[in-house]
Amino acid sequence: MSTSQREKIGIYKQERNISSQGITLRLSPSQWAKNMLPGNGIHIIGAHTDSPCLKLKPVSKLSKGGYLEVGVQTYGGGLWHTWFDRDLTVAGRMIVSEGKDDSISYSHRLVRIEEPIMRIPTLAIHLDRDVNDGFKVNAQSHLLPVLATSIKAELNKLIAEHGPGEIGNPTDGKKSNKRSKSDNQKHHSLLLQLLATQVGCEPDDICDFELQACDTQPSVVAGATKEFIFSGRLDNLCMLFCSLKALIDATSSESSLEDETGVRMAALFDHEELVEKAIQRSFLVSADMAHALHPNYMDKHEENHQPTLHGGLVIKHNANQRYATNAVTSFIFREIALKHNLPIQDFVVRNDMPCGSTIGPILASGVGIRTVDVGAPQLSMHSIREMCAVDDVKHSYEHFKAYYQEFFCLDAKITVDI
């Protein structure tokens, strides 16, 4: 979408700390004065953007047993055993210095090395005969990606392709500073050179970075009948994609907003809490992936609440408010599904199992906004490779789009809190 189109329809984006957290609003400026009045509601779909992963430590340089390893810390509640024997790379952001005519400035660069550069190898069964009785991961000592062998890294320094000297030390008399020496002690020279080559700078120009390990295998539509999606980070990028596409398509022209009295919003959160002004007429759809029934572990689901793949969005309920759904908010979301002949499911956790949570209760309690917790069903949640159904992506998109288009009309017909 061009800049002129965005200005015509109205797109407003807020970011914090140059991260993926943000708020996207869409409304028609030409209709604002006509329909938008103080006290009108905000119709929100909220989703988190982050997923469990391995983040590089501030000092990631490790050398053991003739190998160069990368120190990482676990983020989130991942299924860490799934990270073994995967072709890994790194991605994230860097702060890079740019010098010109005795003037230095600093820029923010996104970076991803496309080819696999690391791997966490499993221990051979010959050395761990009891592994199939229970594989227990020690996150401190076992989750260390191997970058290279020490001798090969020494013999094949990439820096030799760009000039003499070691990374972080003066190469041609042009650069010599404390930062480069310090960074060389904190991170492997080989890793810094790979990152520098990727963004087109010198290793000494890298001031700092925030990187995470990630799988290089691309997402695929798969299964014998092409009904599944195998991918990393479905939780929660699937809900993020559906909410944004629904927002765009529900407000793609000025005519689609002629009768809109509120603001349509997608709020995307990156591991931080964001508190907005409480407005009684506002409504939040907290969109976070849901647990589908696993055929090999059916006892993990309550017998009357077993969401299935292809079954549509799942409304999540919890008596202790681990989810923020209540009778009114679930009715609104269910009524939209009924009108458009969309499938809908319900989930309640077993009484003898703990219940997870979402951004829904945080915002509902902190802001007072009406909230329903929903999500598309999936398997292998928090694995490095997850699984959901193609149909449920379509169902989620259509449900979210209908919510944006019709919520304010349906809400006007409901009398609550008199």
Backbone torsions as a table, in degrees:
resi	resn	phi	psi	omega
1	MET	NA	132.0	-176.5
2	SER	-76.7	167.2	178.8
3	THR	-62.0	-41.0	-179.8
4	SER	-64.2	-38.7	177.5
5	GLN	-65.7	-40.7	179.1
6	ARG	-63.5	-39.6	-179.8
7	GLU	-70.0	-33.8	-178.9
8	LYS	-67.7	-44.5	-179.2
9	ILE	-82.5	-43.7	179.3
10	GLY	107.4	97.7	176.2
11	ILE	-123.7	127.7	-178.7
12	TYR	-127.3	122.4	-175.0
13	LYS	-123.2	131.5	178.0
14	GLN	-119.5	132.4	176.6
15	GLU	-124.2	154.4	175.4
16	ARG	-122.6	130.3	174.2
17	ASN	59.0	31.4	179.3
18	ILE	51.1	38.6	-179.3
19	SER	-110.6	-178.0	-177.5
20	SER	-76.9	-7.0	176.4
21	GLN	-69.1	139.5	177.8
22	GLY	-176.9	176.3	175.6
23	ILE	-130.4	132.3	176.9
24	THR	-116.6	122.8	177.3
25	LEU	-110.8	145.1	173.8
26	ARG	-134.4	124.5	176.4
27	LEU	-157.3	160.0	-177.1
28	SER	-94.2	114.1	-179.7
29	PRO	-56.8	-34.8	-178.0
30	SER	-68.1	-22.4	179.8
31	GLN	-98.5	-9.0	-174.8
32	TRP	-56.7	-52.5	-177.2
33	ALA	-65.2	-30.7	-176.8
34	LYS	-74.0	-45.2	-170.4
35	ASN	-113.1	-30.7	-173.5
36	MET	-85.1	116.2	-179.4
37	LEU	-122.4	156.3	177.2
38	PRO	-54.5	131.0	-179.7
39	GLY	98.6	-10.8	176.6
40	ASN	-67.0	156.9	-170.4
41	GLY	-86.2	166.4	173.4
42	ILE	-114.9	127.3	-177.4
43	HIS	-103.9	110.2	-166.6
44	ILE	-118.3	141.3	160.7
45	ILE	-114.7	121.2	-178.2
46	GLY	-110.8	140.7	179.9
47	ALA	-149.9	151.9	174.6
48	HIS	-93.0	149.1	-175.6
49	THR	-101.2	-14.4	-172.8
50	ASP	-91.4	161.6	178.9
51	SER	-141.2	157.5	176.0
52	PRO	-58.3	139.8	-178.3
53	CYS	-162.6	179.3	174.9
54	LEU	-108.3	115.5	-178.9
55	LYS	-99.9	138.1	179.2
56	LEU	-65.8	138.5	179.9
57	LYS	-75.3	159.3	177.4
58	PRO	-55.5	-34.1	171.3
59	VAL	-119.2	103.2	-172.0
60	SER	-102.9	-4.3	-173.7
61	LYS	-76.5	116.2	177.7
62	LEU	-134.7	141.1	177.0
63	SER	-136.7	121.0	-179.5
64	LYS	-145.8	136.1	171.9
65	GLY	58.0	29.8	-179.8
66	GLY	84.4	12.7	179.8
67	TYR	-120.5	148.9	167.8
68	LEU	-93.8	120.2	179.4
69	GLU	-117.5	160.2	-177.5
70	VAL	-114.3	120.7	179.1
71	GLY	-74.0	129.1	-179.1
72	VAL	-131.4	159.8	173.7
73	GLN	-121.9	145.3	-177.9
74	THR	-78.7	136.9	176.8
75	TYR	-119.4	122.3	179.2
76	GLY	80.8	-178.4	-178.5
77	GLY	-97.2	74.9	-176.1
78	GLY	-83.0	157.5	167.5
79	LEU	-84.3	86.5	-166.5
80	TRP	-69.5	-22.7	178.9
81	HIS	-66.8	-20.2	179.6
82	THR	-76.9	-8.0	180.0
83	TRP	-86.0	-8.5	179.3
84	PHE	-76.6	144.7	176.2
85	ASP	58.7	35.0	173.9
86	ARG	-110.4	150.2	177.5
87	ASP	-82.6	107.0	-170.7
88	LEU	-106.6	154.0	170.9
89	THR	-137.2	-168.9	176.6
90	VAL	-127.6	150.8	177.6
91	ALA	-152.0	155.6	179.0
92	GLY	158.1	-137.4	-177.6
93	ARG	-140.1	153.5	-178.9
94	MET	-133.8	152.8	169.6
95	ILE	-103.5	121.5	-173.5
96	VAL	-120.5	134.3	176.9
97	SER	-85.4	142.9	-179.9
98	GLU	-130.4	111.7	-178.7
99	GLY	-101.3	139.7	178.5
100	LYS	-154.6	117.5	176.7
101	ASP	53.0	55.2	177.9
102	ASP	64.7	11.1	177.8
103	SER	-115.2	134.2	-178.5
104	ILE	-117.7	131.0	173.2
105	SER	-126.3	169.9	-176.1
106	TYR	-130.2	134.6	-178.3
107	SER	-123.2	155.3	178.9
108	HIS	-100.1	123.5	-177.5
109	ARG	-122.9	133.2	169.8
110	LEU	-84.5	142.5	-175.3
111	VAL	-143.3	142.4	170.8
112	ARG	-149.4	124.0	174.4
113	ILE	-86.3	117.7	-170.6
114	GLU	-70.3	-40.9	-175.1
115	GLU	-80.8	153.1	177.6
116	PRO	-68.1	129.0	-177.8
117	ILE	-123.2	-7.9	-176.0
118	MET	-141.9	163.9	177.2
119	ARG	-159.6	144.8	173.2
120	ILE	-106.9	99.5	-175.3
121	PRO	-78.7	142.0	174.5
122	THR	-78.3	162.5	175.7
123	LEU	-84.3	134.2	-179.2
124	ALA	-58.1	144.5	-178.2
125	ILE	-61.9	-25.2	178.3
126	HIS	-64.4	-23.5	-179.8
127	LEU	-102.2	-2.5	179.1
128	ASP	-149.6	77.9	-172.9
129	ARG	-65.2	-22.1	-176.6
130	ASP	-95.8	9.7	-173.4
131	VAL	-61.2	-35.0	-178.4
132	ASN	-75.2	-8.3	174.0
133	ASP	-86.0	-7.6	178.9
134	GLY	155.0	109.9	-178.3
135	PHE	-93.6	108.3	-179.5
136	LYS	-105.7	121.9	-176.6
137	VAL	-91.3	126.1	169.6
138	ASN	-91.2	107.1	-172.7
139	ALA	-62.4	-23.6	-178.0
140	GLN	-82.0	-42.7	-173.0
141	SER	-104.5	-23.3	-176.5
142	HIS	-93.1	-32.8	-175.3
143	LEU	-88.7	64.9	179.6
144	LEU	-123.9	103.9	179.2
145	PRO	-62.9	137.9	175.5
146	VAL	-88.7	124.3	-178.6
147	LEU	-92.9	-40.4	-177.7
148	ALA	-171.6	169.8	168.4
149	THR	-86.0	148.8	-176.7
150	SER	-60.5	-42.8	-175.3
151	ILE	-70.4	-37.9	179.4
152	LYS	-69.5	-38.8	177.9
153	ALA	-63.4	-36.9	180.0
154	GLU	-70.4	-39.3	-177.0
155	LEU	-77.2	-24.3	-174.5
156	ASN	-124.0	45.9	179.7
157	LYS	-59.6	123.8	-180.0
158	LEU	-64.1	-21.6	-179.9
159	ILE	-63.5	-22.5	179.7
160	ALA	-64.4	-23.3	179.5
161	GLU	-80.0	-12.2	-173.7
162	HIS	-120.1	-11.2	179.7
163	GLY	151.0	165.7	-177.8
164	PRO	-74.4	164.8	176.2
165	GLY	94.9	166.1	179.1
166	GLU	-93.5	156.4	177.2
167	ILE	-61.7	134.6	179.1
168	GLY	88.4	-8.7	175.5
169	ASN	-112.6	160.6	-179.5
170	PRO	-57.5	135.6	-177.8
171	THR	-106.8	-43.9	-177.5
172	ASP	-137.8	19.4	179.1
173	GLY	86.6	-4.9	-176.6
174	LYS	-84.9	-29.4	-174.6
175	LYS	-132.7	132.4	173.2
176	SER	-162.7	109.3	-179.6
177	ASN	-148.4	165.9	-176.5
178	LYS	-66.1	-32.9	-177.3
179	ARG	-62.9	-44.9	-177.6
180	SER	-63.7	-38.0	178.3
181	LYS	-67.7	-40.7	-180.0
182	SER	-66.4	-44.4	-179.7
183	ASP	-64.9	-33.9	178.4
184	ASN	-64.9	-29.3	177.8
185	GLN	-79.5	-23.7	-176.7
186	LYS	-89.7	-30.0	-175.2
187	HIS	-135.1	151.0	179.9
188	HIS	-62.4	137.6	178.0
189	SER	-58.3	-37.8	180.0
190	LEU	-61.4	-43.2	179.0
191	LEU	-65.7	-44.0	178.9
192	LEU	-61.3	-38.8	-179.9
193	GLN	-67.4	-40.1	177.4
194	LEU	-61.5	-42.6	179.5
195	LEU	-66.8	-42.8	-179.7
196	ALA	-63.2	-43.2	178.7
197	THR	-61.5	-38.0	-177.3
198	GLN	-64.7	-39.2	-177.0
199	VAL	-99.3	-3.1	177.0
200	GLY	78.0	43.0	176.4
201	CYS	-134.8	-178.2	175.1
202	GLU	-92.8	150.3	178.7
203	PRO	-54.2	-36.9	179.7
204	ASP	-65.9	-17.9	-179.4
205	ASP	-78.8	-13.5	-178.5
206	ILE	-78.4	110.4	-178.1
207	CYS	-85.0	-39.2	-178.7
208	ASP	-167.0	163.8	176.2
209	PHE	-153.4	161.6	173.5
210	GLU	-130.1	102.6	-172.1
211	LEU	-125.1	154.5	174.5
212	GLN	-135.2	152.0	174.2
213	ALA	-76.8	146.3	178.7
214	CYS	-150.1	156.7	-178.7
215	ASP	-77.9	140.0	-179.8
216	THR	-88.8	-11.3	-178.6
217	GLN	-69.4	126.2	-177.8
218	PRO	-74.2	161.0	175.9
219	SER	-69.4	149.0	-179.5
220	VAL	-140.9	149.8	166.2
221	VAL	-89.9	121.1	-168.3
222	ALA	-143.1	-169.2	-173.3
223	GLY	97.5	159.2	-177.2
224	ALA	-59.4	-30.3	179.2
225	THR	-115.0	19.2	178.5
226	LYS	56.2	42.2	-176.7
227	GLU	-101.6	-10.0	-175.4
228	PHE	-111.6	159.4	169.5
229	ILE	-117.1	121.5	174.3
230	PHE	-104.3	121.6	-173.6
231	SER	-163.5	159.0	167.9
232	GLY	-84.1	153.3	170.7
233	ARG	61.7	27.0	172.6
234	LEU	-56.3	-38.0	170.6
235	ASP	-89.9	94.7	21.2
236	ASN	-137.6	27.5	-178.2
237	LEU	-67.6	-23.1	176.8
238	CYS	-62.9	-46.5	179.2
239	MET	-69.0	-34.5	177.3
240	LEU	-61.8	-47.7	179.8
241	PHE	-61.4	-47.2	-177.5
242	CYS	-63.7	-40.2	-178.8
243	SER	-68.4	-42.0	-179.6
244	LEU	-69.2	-42.3	179.4
245	LYS	-64.8	-40.0	177.5
246	ALA	-63.0	-42.1	179.3
247	LEU	-62.4	-44.7	-179.7
248	ILE	-64.7	-48.5	-176.0
249	ASP	-72.7	-24.8	178.4
250	ALA	-80.1	-11.0	-178.1
251	THR	-135.8	38.0	-173.7
252	SER	-79.2	-10.6	178.0
253	SER	-144.7	160.6	-179.7
254	GLU	-65.2	-31.4	-178.8
255	SER	-65.5	-27.7	-179.5
256	SER	-71.8	-9.9	-178.2
257	LEU	-116.9	10.5	-174.3
258	GLU	-59.5	-37.4	-177.2
259	ASP	-103.4	6.5	-178.8
260	GLU	-72.4	129.2	179.5
261	THR	-105.6	-7.5	-177.9
262	GLY	-121.5	-165.5	-180.0
263	VAL	-111.9	131.1	176.0
264	ARG	-95.6	131.2	-171.0
265	MET	-141.0	143.7	165.4
266	ALA	-116.6	121.9	-178.5
267	ALA	-111.2	119.5	-174.4
268	LEU	-116.9	127.0	-170.3
269	PHE	-116.0	133.3	177.5
270	ASP	-114.5	87.5	177.6
271	HIS	47.1	33.8	172.5
272	GLU	-140.2	154.9	177.2
273	GLU	-90.5	136.3	177.9
274	LEU	-124.5	123.9	-175.2
275	VAL	-109.7	125.3	179.2
276	GLU	-109.9	161.3	179.1
277	LYS	-60.9	133.2	-179.8
278	ALA	-72.7	125.0	177.6
279	ILE	-127.7	123.2	-172.2
280	GLN	-60.0	-29.9	-175.9
281	ARG	-92.3	5.4	-179.9
282	SER	-85.5	166.3	-176.7
283	PHE	-151.3	135.8	-179.3
284	LEU	-119.7	128.1	168.1
285	VAL	-98.7	108.0	177.5
286	SER	-84.4	105.8	-172.0
287	ALA	-103.7	110.2	-178.9
288	ASP	-145.4	134.0	-172.7
289	MET	-53.2	151.9	-175.0
290	ALA	-116.8	163.0	-178.0
291	HIS	-86.8	114.8	174.3
292	ALA	-79.7	155.6	176.3
293	LEU	-61.7	127.7	179.8
294	HIS	-96.5	123.9	-175.9
295	PRO	-62.7	-22.9	-179.2
296	ASN	-95.8	-5.7	-179.5
297	TYR	-140.0	50.8	-174.8
298	MET	-65.2	-22.3	-179.3
299	ASP	-72.5	-7.3	179.3
300	LYS	-80.9	-7.8	179.3
301	HIS	-111.8	145.9	173.1
302	GLU	-66.4	137.9	-166.3
303	GLU	-62.6	-28.0	-179.2
304	ASN	-97.1	3.1	-178.5
305	HIS	-136.8	81.1	-175.2
306	GLN	-127.1	81.9	-179.8
307	PRO	-58.7	140.8	-178.9
308	THR	-121.1	155.9	172.8
309	LEU	-63.3	144.9	-175.6
310	HIS	75.4	1.0	-174.7
311	GLY	-89.9	1.8	179.0
312	GLY	89.6	-179.7	-179.8
313	LEU	-59.8	147.9	-178.5
314	VAL	-107.3	125.8	172.8
315	ILE	-88.8	126.0	-174.9
316	LYS	-100.4	133.3	-178.3
317	HIS	-125.0	146.1	173.3
318	ASN	-157.1	125.8	-176.1
319	ALA	-64.8	-25.9	-179.7
320	ASN	-93.0	14.3	175.6
321	GLN	62.3	31.9	167.3
322	ARG	-70.3	-24.1	166.0
323	TYR	-117.0	151.1	-172.1
324	ALA	-94.3	4.0	-178.5
325	THR	-62.2	139.2	170.1
326	ASN	-135.0	-178.2	-173.8
327	ALA	-61.0	-40.5	-177.4
328	VAL	-71.1	-46.5	-176.4
329	THR	-69.1	-37.2	177.3
330	SER	-68.4	-35.2	177.6
331	PHE	-61.3	-44.2	-179.2
332	ILE	-60.2	-46.6	-177.8
333	PHE	-69.6	-35.9	179.1
334	ARG	-70.8	-35.4	-179.7
335	GLU	-65.8	-38.5	176.5
336	ILE	-63.0	-40.8	177.7
337	ALA	-63.3	-43.2	-179.3
338	LEU	-61.7	-42.0	-178.8
339	LYS	-63.4	-33.7	-176.5
340	HIS	-104.4	11.7	177.2
341	ASN	56.7	42.5	179.2
342	LEU	-101.3	138.4	178.8
343	PRO	-69.3	149.4	-179.9
344	ILE	-145.3	145.8	-176.8
345	GLN	-132.1	167.0	178.9
346	ASP	-126.0	147.9	178.2
347	PHE	-135.3	131.7	171.0
348	VAL	-133.3	132.5	-179.9
349	VAL	-73.6	151.2	175.5
350	ARG	-59.4	148.6	-179.1
351	ASN	-66.7	-22.3	-178.4
352	ASP	-98.0	16.7	178.6
353	MET	-130.1	146.6	175.8
354	PRO	-70.0	155.8	-178.7
355	CYS	-111.8	135.1	175.0
356	GLY	-73.4	-173.3	179.8
357	SER	-149.3	177.7	-176.1
358	THR	-140.4	-172.8	174.2
359	ILE	-72.3	-14.5	-176.0
360	GLY	-56.7	-57.2	-179.7
361	PRO	-62.8	-31.0	179.1
362	ILE	-62.7	-48.7	-178.8
363	LEU	-75.2	-36.5	-179.5
364	ALA	-63.5	-41.4	-179.4
365	SER	-79.3	-36.3	-177.0
366	GLY	-79.7	-29.7	-175.7
367	VAL	-110.5	-26.6	-177.4
368	GLY	85.1	16.2	-177.2
369	ILE	-83.5	141.4	175.3
370	ARG	-64.0	135.9	-171.2
371	THR	-142.1	142.2	168.8
372	VAL	-125.1	134.2	177.4
373	ASP	-96.3	123.9	-179.6
374	VAL	-138.4	170.3	175.4
375	GLY	-177.7	154.2	175.3
376	ALA	-78.7	142.1	-178.6
377	PRO	-72.7	144.7	179.4
378	GLN	-151.3	164.1	172.8
379	LEU	-113.5	162.6	176.5
380	SER	61.7	34.6	-179.7
381	MET	-58.5	133.5	179.8
382	HIS	73.1	10.4	168.7
383	SER	-79.3	164.5	175.8
384	ILE	-68.5	-24.0	173.8
385	ARG	-129.3	120.8	-176.5
386	GLU	-111.3	177.7	-171.7
387	MET	-147.1	131.6	172.8
388	CYS	-144.4	-179.4	-177.9
389	ALA	-101.0	141.5	177.2
390	VAL	-58.1	-42.5	-178.0
391	ASP	-59.5	-36.1	-176.4
392	ASP	-72.0	-26.6	172.4
393	VAL	-65.0	-43.8	177.8
394	LYS	-64.1	-44.9	178.9
395	HIS	-61.0	-42.6	-178.5
396	SER	-63.5	-46.3	178.6
397	TYR	-58.7	-48.6	-177.2
398	GLU	-65.2	-37.1	179.1
399	HIS	-67.4	-45.1	179.0
400	PHE	-64.0	-41.4	179.6
401	LYS	-62.1	-44.8	178.7
402	ALA	-63.4	-36.6	177.2
403	TYR	-61.1	-47.0	178.7
404	TYR	-60.6	-40.7	-173.8
405	GLN	-77.8	-29.8	-166.9
406	GLU	-122.8	-4.1	-174.9
407	PHE	-58.5	-46.5	-172.3
408	PHE	-64.0	-32.0	177.8
409	CYS	-70.7	-43.9	179.4
410	LEU	-66.6	-41.7	-178.1
411	ASP	-62.6	-33.1	-179.7
412	ALA	-66.8	-19.3	-177.9
413	LYS	-91.1	-6.6	-175.2
414	ILE	-101.3	128.3	177.9
415	THR	-111.0	112.6	-178.4
416	VAL	-138.5	154.3	174.6
417	ASP	60.9	43.4	177.1
418	ILE	-80.4	NA	NA
